[in-house]
Amino acid sequence: MSSSSSVPTEFRAGQIVSGFEVVKKLGSGGFGAVYHVKKNGMEMALKTEFIDEEEDETLKNEVHMLRLMQWSPAFCRLYTAKRLTWNSQPVNIMVMTLCNRPLSRLRRMMPDRHFTKSTAARLSVQLLEALRDLHISGIIHRDVKGSNCAENM
């Protein structure tokens, strides 16, 4: 469900969801869940949103924004997005690039829990380029932080 913390249906390792084999669950929250999946030797992330007729469909908006950003090298590739029925329940899914750890976690793993000045400078330039690309496309990101930025694998 998009704004509830309970996820009514779970995908399990080995299950095939719309042609993608579930490897493992990466996390869950109010939106639904994110899974590591694979297909034809490629590893990707499958994001789910279980639909409740009374709630907004936030994944649909995320898919729209990601489709607009496919021209930019700073953003994940979107492989597919669709609605399907799973165990008699409608679910929105999107399959996208499987990203590495968020920058906030990478920073905490560093000695003294911070990046070197040169790493911080390079990351800052990359983040500013990504924000520039968003703004060129007419999108304003309202939640820029290290835990929302990750390196594409």
C-alpha positions as CSV (number, residue, x, y, z in Angstrom):
1,M,0.0,0.0,0.0
2,S,1.3,3.4,-0.7
3,S,0.8,5.0,2.7
4,S,0.4,2.1,5.0
5,S,3.4,0.3,6.6
6,S,1.8,-3.1,6.1
7,V,2.5,-5.0,2.9
8,P,-0.3,-7.5,2.3
9,T,1.6,-9.8,-0.1
10,E,5.2,-10.7,-0.2
11,F,7.3,-12.1,-3.1
12,R,9.7,-14.9,-2.1
13,A,13.1,-15.9,-3.4
14,G,12.8,-18.0,-6.5
15,Q,9.3,-16.7,-7.5
16,I,8.9,-15.3,-11.0
17,V,7.1,-12.0,-11.1
18,S,6.3,-10.7,-14.6
19,G,9.3,-12.6,-16.0
20,F,11.8,-11.5,-13.3
21,E,13.2,-14.0,-10.8
22,V,13.2,-12.8,-7.2
23,V,16.6,-13.2,-5.6
24,K,15.9,-11.5,-2.2
25,K,14.0,-8.8,-0.5
26,L,16.0,-5.6,-0.1
27,G,13.6,-3.6,2.1
28,S,10.1,-2.5,2.7
29,G,8.2,0.5,4.0
30,G,5.0,2.5,3.6
31,F,5.3,2.2,-0.2
32,G,5.5,-1.6,-0.5
33,A,8.8,-3.4,-1.0
34,V,11.9,-3.5,-3.1
35,Y,13.4,-6.8,-4.3
36,H,16.7,-7.8,-6.0
37,V,15.6,-9.6,-9.2
38,K,17.3,-11.0,-12.2
39,K,16.5,-11.8,-15.8
40,N,18.7,-12.9,-18.7
41,G,21.8,-12.5,-16.6
42,M,21.0,-8.9,-15.6
43,E,20.5,-7.9,-12.0
44,M,17.9,-5.3,-11.3
45,A,15.6,-3.9,-8.6
46,L,11.8,-4.5,-8.6
47,K,9.8,-2.0,-6.6
48,T,6.3,-2.8,-5.6
49,E,3.2,-0.8,-4.5
50,F,0.2,-2.7,-3.4
51,I,-2.9,-0.7,-4.3
52,D,-5.7,0.3,-2.0
53,E,-8.5,2.1,-3.8
54,E,-8.6,4.9,-1.2
55,E,-4.9,5.8,-1.4
56,D,-2.7,7.6,-3.9
57,E,-0.5,5.6,-6.2
58,T,3.0,7.1,-5.5
59,L,4.9,4.5,-7.6
60,K,2.9,5.7,-10.7
61,N,4.3,9.2,-10.1
62,E,7.8,7.9,-9.6
63,V,7.7,5.9,-12.8
64,H,6.5,9.1,-14.7
65,M,9.5,11.1,-13.3
66,L,12.0,8.3,-14.1
67,R,10.6,8.0,-17.6
68,L,11.2,11.8,-18.1
69,M,14.8,11.3,-16.8
70,Q,15.9,8.4,-19.0
71,W,18.0,10.8,-21.1
72,S,20.3,11.7,-18.2
73,P,23.2,9.5,-17.2
74,A,22.7,10.5,-13.6
75,F,19.5,8.5,-13.2
76,C,18.6,4.8,-13.0
77,R,17.4,3.0,-16.1
78,L,13.8,2.1,-16.1
79,Y,13.3,-1.4,-17.6
80,T,9.5,-1.8,-17.2
81,A,6.6,-0.6,-15.2
82,K,3.1,-2.1,-15.1
83,R,0.1,-3.1,-13.0
84,L,-0.5,-6.7,-12.4
85,T,-2.7,-8.9,-10.2
86,W,-0.9,-10.9,-7.5
87,N,-2.9,-13.2,-5.3
88,S,-6.1,-11.4,-6.4
89,Q,-4.7,-8.1,-5.4
90,P,-3.7,-5.3,-7.8
91,V,0.0,-4.3,-7.5
92,N,2.1,-1.7,-9.4
93,I,5.6,-2.7,-10.1
94,M,8.6,-1.0,-11.7
95,V,11.9,-2.7,-12.6
96,M,15.0,-0.4,-12.6
97,T,18.7,-0.3,-12.1
98,L,19.9,-2.1,-9.0
99,C,21.8,0.6,-7.1
100,N,24.7,0.2,-4.6
101,R,24.6,1.5,-1.0
102,P,23.2,4.9,-0.3
103,L,25.8,7.7,0.1
104,S,24.9,8.2,3.7
105,R,25.8,4.5,4.5
106,L,29.0,4.7,2.4
107,R,30.0,7.8,4.4
108,R,29.4,6.0,7.7
109,M,31.7,3.2,6.5
110,M,34.6,5.5,5.9
111,P,37.4,6.1,8.4
112,D,36.4,8.9,10.8
113,R,32.8,8.5,9.2
114,H,33.4,11.2,6.5
115,F,34.5,11.3,2.9
116,T,37.8,12.9,1.9
117,K,37.6,16.4,0.6
118,S,38.2,15.2,-3.0
119,T,35.5,12.5,-2.7
120,A,33.1,15.0,-1.3
121,A,33.9,17.5,-4.1
122,R,33.4,14.9,-6.8
123,L,30.1,13.7,-5.2
124,S,28.9,17.3,-4.9
125,V,29.5,17.9,-8.6
126,Q,27.7,14.7,-9.6
127,L,24.7,15.6,-7.3
128,L,24.6,19.1,-8.7
129,E,24.6,17.7,-12.3
130,A,21.7,15.4,-11.4
131,L,19.7,18.2,-9.9
132,R,20.5,20.4,-12.9
133,D,19.1,17.6,-15.2
134,L,16.0,17.4,-13.0
135,H,15.4,21.1,-13.2
136,I,15.9,21.1,-17.0
137,S,13.1,18.5,-17.1
138,G,10.9,20.7,-15.0
139,I,11.1,18.6,-11.8
140,I,11.9,19.9,-8.3
141,H,13.2,17.2,-5.9
142,R,11.9,18.0,-2.4
143,D,13.9,15.5,-0.4
144,V,17.6,15.7,-1.4
145,K,19.7,13.8,1.1
146,G,22.4,11.2,1.2
147,S,20.1,8.3,1.9
148,N,18.2,9.2,-1.4
149,C,21.3,9.1,-3.5
150,A,23.1,6.0,-4.5
151,E,25.7,4.8,-7.0
152,N,24.5,2.8,-9.9
153,M,26.1,-0.6,-10.0
